[in-house]
Amino acid sequence: MRDGRARTVRTSPAPCYRVGQMKKPDIAKQLARRSRVSQAEAADRLDVIVRKIVSDLRKGRPSALPGLGKFKHGPDGQVAFEREAGKRHE
């Protein structure tokens, strides 16, 4: 959101979703390493988070990721991710 606009993100409930150029197994592997849990446990946790986000959005509610930002419906009806102000994440 560098230019003041929210980024459009798909909300497909598909189990093999992508984040940027990373696929679910890549994200789960990194999450497992950082959280010191198995890759299977990390994948399960990731699925829970994505299902929660999709569920909130389908109900017309924003879905927050504490410390990062929130997913919400934009004015054009597309789903957008709005980063928390002043936060920079890599």
DSSP file (Angstrom, degrees, kcal/mol; ACC not computed):
  #  RESIDUE AA STRUCTURE BP1 BP2  ACC     N-H-->O    O-->H-N    N-H-->O    O-->H-N    TCO  KAPPA ALPHA  PHI   PSI    X-CA   Y-CA   Z-CA
    1    1 A M    >         0   0    0      0, 0.0     3,-1.2     0, 0.0     5,-0.1   0.000 360.0 360.0 360.0  41.1    0.0    0.0    0.0
    2    2 A R  T 3   +     0   0    0      1,-0.3     4,-0.1     2,-0.1     0, 0.0   0.825 360.0  45.2 -66.3 -32.6    2.8    2.4   -0.8
    3    3 A D  T 3  S-     0   0    0      2,-0.3    -1,-0.3     0, 0.0     3,-0.1   0.254 124.0 -98.1 -97.9  13.0    0.7    4.6   -3.0
    4    4 A G  S <  S+     0   0    0     -3,-1.2     2,-0.3     1,-0.3    -2,-0.1   0.362  91.0 112.7  89.8  -5.8   -2.2    4.7   -0.6
    5    5 A R        -     0   0    0      1,-0.0    -1,-0.3    77,-0.0    -2,-0.3  -0.784  68.3-118.6-102.1 145.9   -4.2    2.0   -2.4
    6    6 A A        -     0   0    0     -2,-0.3     2,-0.4    -3,-0.1    76,-0.2  -0.500  30.5-113.3 -77.4 149.8   -4.9   -1.5   -0.9
    7    7 A R  E     -A   81   0A   0     74,-1.5    74,-2.4    -2,-0.2     2,-0.3  -0.694  27.2-122.9 -86.5 134.2   -3.6   -4.5   -2.7
    8    8 A T  E     -A   80   0A   0     -2,-0.4     2,-0.4    72,-0.2    72,-0.3  -0.609  32.6-177.9 -79.4 133.3   -6.1   -6.9   -4.3
    9    9 A V        -     0   0    0     70,-2.6    70,-0.3    -2,-0.3     2,-0.1  -0.995  25.0-121.4-133.7 137.0   -5.9  -10.5   -3.1
   10   10 A R        -     0   0    0     -2,-0.4    68,-0.0     1,-0.1    70,-0.0  -0.432  11.6-154.4 -72.4 151.9   -8.0  -13.5   -4.1
   11   11 A T        +     0   0    0     -2,-0.1    -1,-0.1    43,-0.0    47,-0.1  -0.082  33.6 154.7-117.6  33.7  -10.0  -15.3   -1.5
   12   12 A S        -     0   0    0      1,-0.1    42,-0.1     2,-0.0    -2,-0.0  -0.406  41.8-143.0 -62.3 131.9  -10.1  -18.7   -3.1
   13   13 A P        +     0   0    0      0, 0.0    -1,-0.1     0, 0.0     4,-0.1   0.335  53.2 138.7 -79.9  10.7  -10.6  -21.5   -0.4
   14   14 A A        -     0   0    0      1,-0.1     3,-0.2     2,-0.1    -2,-0.0  -0.266  58.3-132.3 -57.6 138.6   -8.3  -23.8   -2.4
   15   15 A P  S    S+     0   0    0      0, 0.0     2,-0.8     0, 0.0    -1,-0.1   0.726  99.0  57.9 -68.1 -21.6   -5.9  -25.7   -0.2
   16   16 A C  S    S+     0   0    0      8,-0.1     2,-0.2     7,-0.1    -2,-0.1  -0.705  76.7 158.3-110.2  79.4   -2.9  -25.0   -2.4
   17   17 A Y        -     0   0    0     -2,-0.8     7,-1.1    -3,-0.2     2,-0.4  -0.469  31.9-129.3 -96.3 169.3   -2.9  -21.2   -2.4
   18   18 A R  E     -D   23   0B   0      5,-0.2     2,-0.5    -2,-0.2     5,-0.2  -0.905   9.3-161.2-120.6 148.5    0.0  -18.9   -3.1
   19   19 A V  E >  S-D   22   0B   0      3,-2.8     3,-2.5    -2,-0.4     2,-0.3  -0.963  73.7 -49.2-125.4 111.1    1.4  -15.9   -1.3
   20   20 A G  T 3  S-     0   0    0     -2,-0.5    -2,-0.0     1,-0.3     0, 0.0  -0.482 122.8 -25.9  59.1-122.6    3.5  -13.8   -3.6
   21   21 A Q  T 3  S+     0   0    0     -2,-0.3     2,-0.3    -3,-0.1    -1,-0.3   0.400 119.4  99.9 -99.9   0.4    5.8  -16.4   -5.3
   22   22 A M  E <   -D   19   0B   0     -3,-2.5    -3,-2.8     4,-0.0     2,-0.2  -0.679  60.6-147.6 -90.9 140.8    5.6  -18.8   -2.4
   23   23 A K  E >>  -D   18   0B   0     -2,-0.3     4,-2.2    -5,-0.2     3,-0.7  -0.592  35.6 -94.4 -97.7 166.9    3.3  -21.9   -2.4
   24   24 A K  H 3> S+     0   0    0     -7,-1.1     4,-2.9     1,-0.3     5,-0.2   0.874 123.6  52.6 -50.7 -47.2    1.7  -23.4    0.6
   25   25 A P  H 3> S+     0   0    0      0, 0.0     4,-2.1     0, 0.0    -1,-0.3   0.869 109.6  50.6 -60.3 -33.9    4.5  -26.0    1.2
   26   26 A D  H <> S+     0   0    0     -3,-0.7     4,-2.0     2,-0.2    -2,-0.2   0.919 112.7  45.1 -67.0 -43.4    7.1  -23.2    1.2
   27   27 A I  H  X S+     0   0    0     -4,-2.2     4,-2.8     2,-0.2     5,-0.2   0.922 113.5  50.1 -66.0 -43.9    5.2  -21.1    3.7
   28   28 A A  H  X S+     0   0    0     -4,-2.9     4,-2.8    -5,-0.2    -2,-0.2   0.887 109.3  52.0 -62.3 -39.6    4.6  -24.2    5.9
   29   29 A K  H  X S+     0   0    0     -4,-2.1     4,-2.2    -5,-0.2    -1,-0.2   0.928 112.9  43.8 -63.2 -45.4    8.2  -25.1    5.8
   30   30 A Q  H  X S+     0   0    0     -4,-2.0     4,-2.3     2,-0.2    -2,-0.2   0.909 114.7  49.6 -66.5 -42.3    9.3  -21.6    6.9
   31   31 A L  H  X S+     0   0    0     -4,-2.8     4,-2.3     2,-0.2    -2,-0.2   0.900 110.4  51.3 -62.8 -41.8    6.6  -21.4    9.5
   32   32 A A  H  X>S+     0   0    0     -4,-2.8     5,-1.5     1,-0.2     4,-1.5   0.923 110.7  48.1 -61.5 -45.7    7.6  -24.9   10.9
   33   33 A R  H  <5S+     0   0    0     -4,-2.2    -2,-0.2     1,-0.2    -1,-0.2   0.924 116.1  42.5 -62.4 -45.2   11.2  -23.8   11.2
   34   34 A R  H  <5S+     0   0    0     -4,-2.3    -1,-0.2     1,-0.2    -2,-0.2   0.814 121.5  40.3 -72.8 -30.5   10.4  -20.5   12.9
   35   35 A S  H  <5S-     0   0    0     -4,-2.3    -1,-0.2    -5,-0.2    -2,-0.2   0.534 103.9-127.0 -95.7  -8.0    7.8  -22.0   15.2
   36   36 A R  T  <5 +     0   0    0     -4,-1.5     2,-0.3     1,-0.2    -3,-0.2   0.919  68.3 120.4  59.1  46.6    9.7  -25.3   15.9
   37   37 A V  S   <S-     0   0    0     -5,-1.5    -1,-0.2    -6,-0.2    -2,-0.1  -0.827  71.6 -81.2-127.0 169.5    6.8  -27.5   15.0
   38   38 A S     >  -     0   0    0     -2,-0.3     4,-2.4     1,-0.1     5,-0.2  -0.274  37.7-115.8 -67.9 159.7    6.5  -30.2   12.3
   39   39 A Q  H  > S+     0   0    0      1,-0.2     4,-2.3     2,-0.2     5,-0.1   0.860 117.7  54.2 -64.7 -34.4    5.9  -29.1    8.7
   40   40 A A  H  > S+     0   0    0      2,-0.2     4,-2.2     1,-0.2    -1,-0.2   0.917 109.0  47.7 -65.0 -43.3    2.5  -30.9    8.8
   41   41 A E  H  > S+     0   0    0      2,-0.2     4,-2.4     1,-0.2    -2,-0.2   0.911 111.7  50.4 -63.8 -42.2    1.5  -29.0   12.0
   42   42 A A  H  X S+     0   0    0     -4,-2.4     4,-2.4     1,-0.2    -2,-0.2   0.904 109.7  50.6 -62.8 -41.2    2.5  -25.7   10.4
   43   43 A A  H  X S+     0   0    0     -4,-2.3     4,-2.2     2,-0.2    -1,-0.2   0.897 110.1  50.4 -63.2 -40.4    0.5  -26.6    7.2
   44   44 A D  H  X S+     0   0    0     -4,-2.2     4,-2.0     2,-0.2    -2,-0.2   0.915 110.7  48.9 -63.3 -43.2   -2.5  -27.3    9.4
   45   45 A R  H  X S+     0   0    0     -4,-2.4     4,-2.1     1,-0.2    -2,-0.2   0.903 110.0  51.7 -63.1 -40.8   -2.1  -24.0   11.3
   46   46 A L  H  X S+     0   0    0     -4,-2.4     4,-2.4     1,-0.2    -1,-0.2   0.904 108.0  51.9 -62.3 -42.4   -1.8  -22.2    7.9
   47   47 A D  H  X S+     0   0    0     -4,-2.2     4,-2.7     1,-0.2    -1,-0.2   0.898 107.9  52.3 -60.2 -41.3   -5.1  -23.8    6.7
   48   48 A V  H  X S+     0   0    0     -4,-2.0     4,-2.0     2,-0.2    -1,-0.2   0.921 110.5  47.9 -61.5 -44.3   -6.9  -22.7    9.9
   49   49 A I  H  X S+     0   0    0     -4,-2.1     4,-2.3     2,-0.2    -2,-0.2   0.931 113.2  46.8 -63.2 -46.4   -5.7  -19.1    9.3
   50   50 A V  H  X S+     0   0    0     -4,-2.4     4,-2.6     1,-0.2     5,-0.2   0.910 111.0  51.6 -65.1 -41.9   -6.8  -19.1    5.7
   51   51 A R  H  X S+     0   0    0     -4,-2.7     4,-2.6     1,-0.2    -1,-0.2   0.893 110.3  50.3 -60.8 -38.9  -10.2  -20.6    6.4
   52   52 A K  H  X S+     0   0    0     -4,-2.0     4,-2.6     2,-0.2    -2,-0.2   0.920 110.9  48.2 -65.2 -44.4  -10.8  -18.0    9.1
   53   53 A I  H  X S+     0   0    0     -4,-2.3     4,-2.4     2,-0.2    -2,-0.2   0.945 114.2  45.8 -61.0 -48.6   -9.9  -15.2    6.7
   54   54 A V  H  X S+     0   0    0     -4,-2.6     4,-2.4     1,-0.2    -2,-0.2   0.907 112.6  51.1 -62.3 -43.0  -12.1  -16.5    3.9
   55   55 A S  H  X S+     0   0    0     -4,-2.6     4,-1.3    -5,-0.2    -1,-0.2   0.931 110.9  47.7 -61.2 -47.1  -15.0  -17.1    6.4
   56   56 A D  H  <>S+     0   0    0     -4,-2.6     5,-2.7     1,-0.2     3,-0.4   0.931 113.0  48.5 -59.4 -46.4  -14.8  -13.5    7.7
   57   57 A L  H ><5S+     0   0    0     -4,-2.4     3,-1.6     1,-0.2    -1,-0.2   0.882 107.4  54.3 -64.8 -38.7  -14.7  -12.1    4.2
   58   58 A R  H 3<5S+     0   0    0     -4,-2.4    -1,-0.2     1,-0.3    -2,-0.2   0.799 107.2  52.5 -65.2 -26.6  -17.6  -14.1    3.0
   59   59 A K  T 3<5S-     0   0    0     -4,-1.3    -1,-0.3    -3,-0.4    -2,-0.2   0.398 122.7-108.9 -87.0   2.4  -19.6  -12.7    6.0
   60   60 A G  T < 5S+     0   0    0     -3,-1.6    -3,-0.2     1,-0.3    -2,-0.1   0.626  79.2 125.3  82.2  13.4  -18.7   -9.2    4.9
   61   61 A R      < -     0   0    0     -5,-2.7    -1,-0.3    -6,-0.2    -2,-0.2  -0.779  63.6-113.5-105.4 149.1  -16.3   -8.7    7.8
   62   62 A P        -     0   0    0      0, 0.0     2,-0.5     0, 0.0    10,-0.2  -0.414  26.1-141.8 -70.7 158.0  -12.6   -7.6    7.7
   63   63 A S  E     -B   71   0A   0      8,-2.6     8,-2.7    -2,-0.1     2,-0.2  -0.964  14.9-149.0-128.2 114.5  -10.1  -10.2    8.9
   64   64 A A  E     -B   70   0A   0     -2,-0.5     6,-0.3     6,-0.2     8,-0.0  -0.553  14.4-162.0 -88.2 144.5   -7.1   -9.0   10.9
   65   65 A L  E >>  -B   69   0A   0      4,-3.5     3,-2.8    -2,-0.2     4,-2.1  -0.911  36.3-125.9-116.9  96.6   -3.6  -10.4   11.0
   66   66 A P  T 34 S+     0   0    0      0, 0.0     4,-0.0     0, 0.0    -2,-0.0  -0.119  90.9  13.3 -51.0 131.9   -2.3   -8.8   14.2
   67   67 A G  T 34 S+     0   0    0      1,-0.1    17,-0.0    20,-0.0    16,-0.0   0.296 129.4  55.1  86.2  -9.7    1.0   -7.0   13.6
   68   68 A L  T <4 S-     0   0    0     -3,-2.8    16,-2.5     1,-0.3     2,-0.3   0.736 103.1-102.2-118.3 -50.8    0.6   -7.2    9.8
   69   69 A G  E  <  -BC  65  83A   0     -4,-2.1    -4,-3.5    14,-0.3    -1,-0.3  -0.990  36.9 -76.4 154.4-154.6   -2.7   -5.6    8.7
   70   70 A K  E     -BC  64  82A   0     12,-2.2    12,-3.3    -2,-0.3     2,-0.4  -0.996  19.0-129.4-147.6 151.8   -6.1   -6.8    7.6
   71   71 A F  E     +BC  63  81A   0     -8,-2.7    -8,-2.6    -2,-0.3     2,-0.3  -0.810  42.1 155.7 -92.7 138.4   -8.0   -8.2    4.7
   72   72 A K  E     - C   0  80A   0      8,-2.7     8,-3.5    -2,-0.4     2,-0.4  -0.977  47.7 -89.0-155.8 166.0  -11.2   -6.4    3.8
   73   73 A H  E     - C   0  79A   0     -2,-0.3     6,-0.2     6,-0.2     5,-0.1  -0.691  44.6-141.0 -80.6 129.0  -13.5   -5.7    0.9
   74   74 A G    >   -     0   0    0      4,-3.8     3,-1.9    -2,-0.4    -1,-0.0  -0.246  31.1 -93.3 -80.9 175.2  -12.5   -2.6   -1.1
   75   75 A P  T 3  S+     0   0    0      0, 0.0    -1,-0.1     0, 0.0    -2,-0.0   0.743 126.9  54.0 -63.3 -22.6  -14.8    0.0   -2.5
   76   76 A D  T 3  S-     0   0    0      2,-0.2     3,-0.1     1,-0.0    -3,-0.0   0.381 121.0-106.7 -92.4   4.8  -14.9   -1.9   -5.8
   77   77 A G  S <  S+     0   0    0     -3,-1.9     2,-0.1     1,-0.3     3,-0.0   0.305  81.5 125.6  89.6  -9.6  -15.9   -5.2   -4.1
   78   78 A Q        -     0   0    0     -5,-0.1    -4,-3.8     1,-0.1     2,-0.4  -0.482  68.4-107.2 -78.5 153.1  -12.5   -6.8   -4.5
   79   79 A V  E     - C   0  73A   0    -70,-0.3   -70,-2.6    -6,-0.2     2,-0.3  -0.667  42.6-174.2 -81.3 135.1  -10.7   -8.1   -1.5
   80   80 A A  E     -AC   8  72A   0     -8,-3.5    -8,-2.7    -2,-0.4     2,-0.5  -0.937  22.6-135.3-130.3 151.1   -7.7   -6.0   -0.4
   81   81 A F  E     -AC   7  71A   0    -74,-2.4   -74,-1.5    -2,-0.3     2,-0.6  -0.937  17.9-163.5-106.5 127.1   -5.0   -6.3    2.1
   82   82 A E  E     - C   0  70A   0    -12,-3.3   -12,-2.2    -2,-0.5   -76,-0.1  -0.936  13.6-140.1-113.2 112.6   -4.3   -3.2    4.1
   83   83 A R  E     - C   0  69A   0     -2,-0.6   -14,-0.3   -14,-0.2     2,-0.1  -0.329  29.6 -97.3 -68.2 150.4   -1.0   -3.1    6.0
   84   84 A E    >   -     0   0    0    -16,-2.5     3,-1.7     1,-0.1    -1,-0.1  -0.450  51.5 -96.2 -64.4 140.6   -0.8   -1.7    9.5
   85   85 A A  T 3  S+     0   0    0      1,-0.3    -1,-0.1    -2,-0.1     3,-0.1  -0.319 105.2  10.6 -60.9 136.4    0.4    1.9    9.4
   86   86 A G  T 3  S+     0   0    0      1,-0.2     2,-0.4    -3,-0.1    -1,-0.3   0.491  98.4 122.6  77.1   3.6    4.1    2.3   10.0
   87   87 A K    <   -     0   0    0     -3,-1.7     2,-0.4   -19,-0.1    -1,-0.2  -0.798  39.5-170.5-101.5 140.4    4.9   -1.4    9.7
   88   88 A R        -     0   0    0     -2,-0.4     2,-0.4    -3,-0.1    -3,-0.0  -0.991   9.7-173.6-129.5 123.3    7.4   -2.8    7.3
   89   89 A H              0   0    0     -2,-0.4   -21,-0.0     1,-0.1    -2,-0.0  -0.911 360.0 360.0-122.3 143.3    7.5   -6.6    6.9
   90   90 A E              0   0    0     -2,-0.4    -1,-0.1     0, 0.0     0, 0.0   0.340 360.0 360.0-124.8 360.0    9.9   -8.8    4.9
